[in-house]
């Protein structure tokens, strides 16, 4: 089925560990974004991309890296996990800024 | 900078009551897009509606309706005859044409009790 696929769904990390959250879409969308959701704060933009090879920072980029080598994939890297990065992470994609974004099912990350 | 405010953190109603979720936004752009998303207890985000800044017509879809007023920078969402299945967190979001991002409000937790 077409959509946005995020893996893993759940992850527990120790402080200082690194990991990559995977995001893939098969709708040929140019726009892709990563958000984190924390209680009472809505969804906040971490990084976004307007096409392969083009990325930019969002509202809360510190501690995260991204790259976009293909249209389909937009991985999010945590270089050295911190407890403050405990959150639910959503990847989203869209055909354009004026279309509704399609979201993945989310990754629940806990850093201990 | 753009901003979305959902002042109602939590709303609790009894089934069959009507309920309105408020959304107020700020933007400097003259062209922008407003969205509502639903997040049920299962956690996924479900797209409900998109409205562009040039279209102030209200929209109705079944029990859902949306009232867009540029004069007050508001994009409110009404559920008529609420049902238990409407229990969810609802997010209002804004996208400007100058960027490629959605700015979300804090969300409103709606609980519909039987």
Interface residues (C-beta under 8 A of the other chain):
Chain A: X31 X33 X35 X40 X41 X42 X43 X44 X45 X48 X50 X58 X88 X90 X92 X97 X98 X99 X100 X101 X102 X103 X105 X106
Chain B: X4 X6 X9 X33 X35 X37 X43 X44 X45 X47 X50 X52 X91 X95 X96 X97 X99 X100 X101 X102 X103 X104 X105 X106 X107
